[in-house]
Amino acid sequence: MEVINAIGRRKAAVARVYVSEGNGKITINRRDLSDYFPSPILQFVVKQPLSTLNVAEQYDIKVNLFGGGYKGQSEATRLAITRALIKINPESKPALKTEGFITRDPRAVERKKPGRPKARKRFQFSKR
C-alpha cells in the first residue's frame, strides 16, 4: 500500500495526514501522540475513527499540524484521519458518518467589529 494523504481543518488548525501500513504508531510534528497531546481526552479524539473501524493497529500515521489551539488541532487531526480512511476503504464511510466524523465543523471565531470592544460586546451605556 502506498502512502495516503488527507487534510483536515477545524477553527484555525490545519492537519495534513499521511497514512501507511504499519503497527499503529501515530507521530505528530515528529513527536509521539502521547507526547504532543498529554491529555488522554485529546488522544481519544484523535484515535476515534481508528477505534470505530477497529483498525488502530494496522496503520502508521504521520501528521503535520499547525495553527489553532490543542482542541482544534485534535479535531482537525480526527477529520484528516477520517478522510484518509475513507480513501483507503470507501465501504467504511457509513460507519464513520453515523459517528459524525466526516462533517467539517464550520464554527470559527467571529471577527471583531469596529467601534466595539469584541465581536458583539458593546461599551457600557451611560445615560448621563
NORPE-V901410 format. One line per field, one symbol per residue. phi: phi as a letter, one per 30 degrees, with the letter a starting at -180 (. if undefined). A space follows every 50 residues. Layout:
phi: ???
This chain:
phi: .ddccabbbahccbbccbcbdabjdccchibdedddcddddddddddedd ddchbdccbcbcbccaiicddddddddedddeddddddbddddddddddi dddddddbddddcdibdbdbdcdddbdb
